[in-house]
Structures are given as structure tokens and as C-alpha cells.
Amino acid sequence: MIFFLFVYLSIYGGVHLYAFLKLKRGLALGASAYPILAIFMILMVVAPIVVRISERYGYEAFARSLAYVGFIWMGMLFIFVSASFFFDIYSLLHFLARMLTQSPLTGITLSPRNFCTVAILLSITVVIYGYFEALQIHTEHVTVKTGKIPEKIGRLRAVQISDVHIGLIVGKFRLNRILRQVKDARPDILVSTGDLVDGRMENVETLTDMFQRIPTKYGKYAITGNHEFYSGLDRAMVFTEKAGFTILRGEAIAVPNVINVAGVDDPARGSYDPKRAVSEKALLEKLPRDRFTLFLKHQPVISDESLGMFDLQLSGHTHKGQIFPFNLVTRLYYRIHTGLSEVKNNALLYVSRGSGTWGPPVRFLSPPEVTVIDITHKSGS
């Protein structure tokens, strides 16, 4: 925990320091304004920690209010810092080119004051737009044709939600918008690919009832994401079970003559419950190979040992960066960070952008989604 706090304060504090220096250079404020700005930024650095502590000790109204302030500020800060960073890179390249050519170059130039004004306006605009983008749930449609779905069934519809992050910010209002899309899709199977829960929840019975009112023909299945472990596994498991999900923690279910569904814990489990480790190969090889296997795994990483043993892996975790330009980071870290891709041995991987938000209640160029996957019978395969 001490190491985590050190890393968090170093990174987030460093980002604030960079922003403070940019603002100090760009804004012609009075000398008395800078200490006030510094104090505000220090408070924003520790705000997420205070939110978690307040939440844990039952001060949910205070925690929720501070979460909105702190996380909306976080979104604005990241946009401001991203714009500043790219502008610094551009200015450096422009300077180096001018030095190498020994001649003046044309190009976009802004004074520190003008750039700071543009960056602040951009941050405010993106966060306001992104707040409403995060409320617009997109339904993504995917069709998979296979000979492993019985002809008499014809089509099996699986609906995926991921990274909902129910907690202080994603509550009844936002969850209702997500589940409305799920219900309209009329799923045969509903799956949650991790991070369903992220913190304490008010009106737990109301929220679980919202899930229970969604009928499915072949059940609801869920796996853990990293945030189930971070926020309290026992509480998360109770909520998920009350919502009507069968939780697959290194387990598999064969729906007779229909489909196989398997799921594993997120690797974050290793820090909390290392004895529960399960081999994906050992898990999947027990399933009937003549039936379509749906494999639920929070992070979009394909294990070599499981290739050829599942037909479609459903994952999430990346949020597709949630706020541009952080999709560039997720693209670097995960080879496949969004959408449907074919991997080796005729296996498919679908990575959801996520249905909710983490941190800032904002999305920019990465709208939330509910994924409708129609697995249809293909003759002659």
C-alpha cells in the first residue's frame, strides 16, 4: 500500500506540477493567486485518496460530491497536460529544425499566454462534451457464423457489458441507460467481462433488481476484473450474485447441447488470492469441443496455451483509452485494444470499449457500448 501511494503521488503529483508551471508561465495572475492555485492542486492530488477513505467509513454523500469534483478536474487536467505536452514537442521540433536550417521557418506559433488560454478552453470544452458522450450508450453488433451452434437453435444472442464501474458515480441513473440497451437486445445470454463493481453502492437492492428484471434463456455469467479486487472482493461478489449472475472464477459451464461458457479471474487476483490460480488449458480442455466456447477474460490478452480451445474470447479493461489521446497508450500496451479481431487457430477476440466510466465521468472519442453478438449456425462447417 505504501509503495502504491508513493507511485500514485509521484505520478499524479508530477502531472499537477507540470500543469502548475504551465499555468504560472501562461497566465498573468497576481502574486497572491499562485499559492491559492498550488493549494487547490494539492487538494486535487489527494482527493481520490480522501474519496476512498470517506467511502470506506460511510460518508458516501461527501465522497460522491468530492468524487465528482476531483474526477472532473482529473479529466480537465489530462486534456490540458496532453495539449501542453504535444505543443512542447511541436515547439521543440520547430526549434531544432530552425537551428539545423539556420533560417526562419513558417508554422503555427503561440505565445505562452495564448496557448494557455487555448488549452484551458479546450479542456473545458472536451470535458463538457465528454460528459454527455459518456451518457450515450452505443449498441455494437457483431455476427459470428459457426457450425458449432445447433441448427435447430439457428441463432444465439450473447450480450456483453464490461467495465460498468458501479459505485459513487455510476449509479441508478447511468446503470438504467446501460441496461435499457441490454433489455432491448433480448439476450439469450448476458455476460459481464469484469469491473462491474467499483466501490460502495447505495440502494443495492434497487440496482440488483434492475439486473434481475432482464430475462435470459441460458443465463447470466460474470467474471472478476481488477476493480472487484481493489474495491473489496466479498462485497462485489455478493452484489454480482444478487444481480443474478453466475460468477466464473476459473470455472466453466456447458449449457447442454447449446454452448460452453468459461471464465477466469483477472490477474489482480494474484495479489489477493494467489492459491486460486487456474490453468486456462486445464479449464478449457474439459469442455465439449463440438460446441461453441465463449471464453470470458477481463484483459484482452491471448494465452498461447488456450489457443484453439475457445471460439470467441470476450474482454474489456482498456476502455479504448476512455479519453483521447489515451487510446494511443492502450494501443501501445495491448496489441488488440478494441473491436473484433481474428487470432490464431480460427479463434476470435472481441474487446469492448466498456459500458461505464472509471475516474472522470467523461468519454471523448470512445463512446460507451453494449455489445450484441449474434452467434449463428453455419451449414457445412
N, C-alpha and C positions, 0 to 999 in steps of 0.2 A: 504493500500500500504506500509506504514512504517513497519507494522508487517511482511508482506511478505518479504520485503527487509532484515529485521532482521533475519528471519528464513533462507532465502537463503544464506546470507553472513555467518551466523553461521555454516551452514552445509557444504557449498562448501568451505568456508574458512578453516573449520576444516579438511576437506579432504586434502586440499593443505598443511596444517601444518603437518599432519601425513606423507604425501609424502616427504615433505621437510626434516623432521627429519630422515626418512629412507634413503634418498639420502645423507644427510650430514654424516650419520654414515657409509654408504656403499661405498661412493666414496672418494677417496683420492685426493680431489681437493685443489688447493691453497686457502689461506685465502681470497683472493680478489674475488674468484669465488662465494662464498656463498651469498654476498649481491646482486650480479647480478642475481643469481638464485631466491633469495627472491623477487626481484623487478619484474622479469618475472612472477612469480607465482601470485603476487598481481595483475598484469595486466590481467592475465588469469581469476582471480576470477571476476573482474569487466567487462570482455569482453562481456559476454552475455547481461549485462545491457546497455553497450555502443552500442551494435548492435541494440537493440530495440529502443534506443533513436535516433540513426543515421537513422534508417529505418523510424521512425515516421516523422523526419524532412526532408526526401527526399534525404539523402546521401546514396543512395542504393548501389552504386559501392563500397564505403568504407565499408558499413555494410556487404555486401556479402563477401568481402575479409576477414574482421575480423571474420565473422561467420565461414568461413572455417577453419581459423587458430584456433580460440577459441574452436570450437566444435570437431575438430580432436584431439586437445590437451585434451579435456574432455574425449574422448574415450580412449586415451592412459593412462590418469591419472586413470580412473576407472579400467582398466586392471591391472595397476601397483599396485594400492591400494588393489584390490581384491587378487592378488597374495601375496602381503605382509601380508594381514590380515590372509589368510589361513596358510601361513608359520609361522606367530606368534602363531596361535592356535596350529599348529603341534609342534612347539618348546616348548610351554608351557606344552602340554600333555606329550611330551617326557621328559621334566624336572621333572614333577610331578611323572611320572612312575619310573624314576631313583631314586627319593627321597624315594618313597614308598618301592621299592625293595632293596634299598641300594646296588645296583650293577650296573655296566655299561651295557648299552643297545645298541644293534646294531640298525642302522637306517640311514636314509639319513640326513646328516648334511652338512650345507654350512656355510662358513664364511659370515659375513655381506657384504663384498665386492663381493664375488662370487654370493651370492643371488641377490644383487642389479643389477649386470650385467645380470644375467639370466632374472630378472623381466623386465628390460629395453628392452632387445631383444625380450622377449615375447610380450610386449606391442606394439612394432613397428611391429612385425610380424602379430599379430592379427588385428591391425588397417589396415594394407595394404591388408591383405586377406579380412577383413570385408568390406572394401570399395568396392571391386569387388563383394562380396556376395550380397551387397545391390543393385547392378545393375541387378542381375539375378532374374527376376520375375518368381516365380513358379506358375503354374496353378494347383490348388487343385480341385478335382472333388468329388462332393457329390451327392448321389442319395437318394431321399425321395419318397417312394411309399405311395399313399393315394387314397381313394375313393372320395375325395373332388375335384379332378380335373376332369372336364367333359371328358367322354370317347372320344368324337369327337375331343378334343384337344390332348389327349394322353400324351403329354409331354410339360411342360412349363419350359423354361430355365431362371433362375434368375442368374445374375452375380453380385457378391458383390466386391466392393472396399472399403477400410477402411483406415483411418489414413494415407492419402496420404501426408498431410502437405505441400501443395503447398505454396511456399514462396521464401525466399532467396536462399535456397539450392535445393529444389525440384522445378525445373523449366521445361522448354520445353523439354530438353533432357531426364530427368528422367520420366517426365509425358508421353512422347511418348512411352517409353519402357513399361509402365504400360498399356496404352490404346491400344497398339498393341495386347496384350494378350486379352483384353476385346473384341476388334473388331473381332479377330479370333474366339472367342467363339460364336458369333452370338446370343446375348442375346435377349430374349423376353422382359425381364425386367432388367434394370440396377439400382442397389441401391448403395448408398454411406452411410456407417454407421458412419459418423462423422469424424471430424478433416480433412475435405477435404482441408480446407484453414488454413494457419498458418502464417499470416503476409502479408506485401505488396507484390504485384506482378508486374513485368514488362510484357509488351506485353499481357495485359489482354485479348484483343480481340483474339489474336492468341491462347491463352490457352483455352478460351471458345469455339472457333471454333473446337478445337480438340475433345471436348466432343460432339459437335453438329453433327459432321460427323459420329457418331456411331448410326446407326439406331436401333430402338427397336419397337416391335409390340405393347406392352402395356404400354410403358412409362419409365421414369427415375424418381427415388424418392430418396430423401436425408433427413437426419436428422442432427441436430447440435451435435458436440462433445464439449468437454470443450475448445478446442483451438479456435473455432469460437468466443466464448465469450472473451477469453483472447486477441485475436488479433484484435478485432473490429467486432462486430456482423453485423452492417449495411453493411460494405464492403464485408464481407463474404457472406451475403445473396444475394447481388447484383450479385456477381460472380457466385454463385451457380445457380441462376435463369437464368443468361445469358448462362450458360453451358447447359441449357435445363432441369434441374431438377425441379420437384415439391417438395417443401420443406414441410415436415410433422412435424409440431410443436404442438404435441398433437392433431393430426388430422388423419383421416383415409379415404381411398378411396376404394370403392367397384367397381372393374372393372367388369361390368355386365356379369354374367354367366361364369366368369373366376377365379378371385382371389381377396382376400381382402389384402390391404397393409395399415398398420398403423405405425405411428412413433411418438416418444416423444423426447423432449429436453433432453440434458444432465443435470444432477443435478447442474452443474455450473451455470445454468440459475438462480438459487435461489439468487445468489449474484448480479445479474444484472437486472432481471425481475421477481421478486417473485410473481407478480399478475398473471403470466401466468401458474401457476401450474395446471396440469390436472390429474385427477384420471385415471389410466390405465384401471381399471374395467369399468368406465363410458365410456371410449373411445372404448373399445373392445366389450362391450355388445351390441352396436348398429349395429354391422356387421352381415351379414347373416351367421349363424352357419353351413350351409350346404356347404360353400365354404372354401377353404384353406385360412388361415390367416397368412400372413407374417408380423411379428412384428419387427420393426427396433428400436434398443435401443443401444446407444453407449457403455455403460458399461455392462459387462456380469453378471448382477445381475437379478435374477428372483424374481419378486414381488409375494408374496403369493396370493394377490387379483386378479392377472391376470392369474394364473394357470388354465388351462382348457379352456381358452378363446382365445388362439392362438395355431397354429400348429408348427410354426418354428420361433424362435427369432434369428435374426442376430445381432451380436455385434462385437466390436473391442476393442480398447483402450489399451489393455495390451501389444501389440507388441510382445507378448511372451518374454518379457524382453529386446528384441532387441539385446542385447549383453550379452552372457553368462559371468558370472553366475547370471545375474539379473532376469533370468527366475525363479530362486528359490524364489525371492521376490514376483513376480507376482503370483506364485503358492500358496504362503502363504496367499496373500491378497484376491485372487479370487479363489473360490472353483473350478471353471472351467475357465481356462485361455487360452485354445487353443483347436481348433478342435471341432468335433461334439459329443454331449452328449445327452442322453435322460434324461429328468427331469420328474417330477410327471405329472400325468394325460395325458400321451401319448404325451406331448409336447417335442419339440426338441430345443436345443440351439447350435448354431454354432458360435465360436469365431475366428475371423480372426487374423492372426499374423500381419496384416497391409500390405499396399502396398508400403508405402514410409518409411521415417525415420524421427525421431524427434531428434534434437540436433546433435550428431555426424552422418555424412553421412555414417554410418557403421552399419553392422549387423554381428553377429557372432553366428552361430548355431541357427539362427532364420531367415531364408530367407524370403523376402517379398513375398506376394501372391496376386493373383487374384483368387477368389473362384467361381467356376461354379457349380451351384446347379440345378440338373435336378429333377423337381417335376413331377412324372409320375403317370398316372392313374392306380389304383389297383382295379381289379374287385372283387366284393363280399364284400367290406368293407364299 
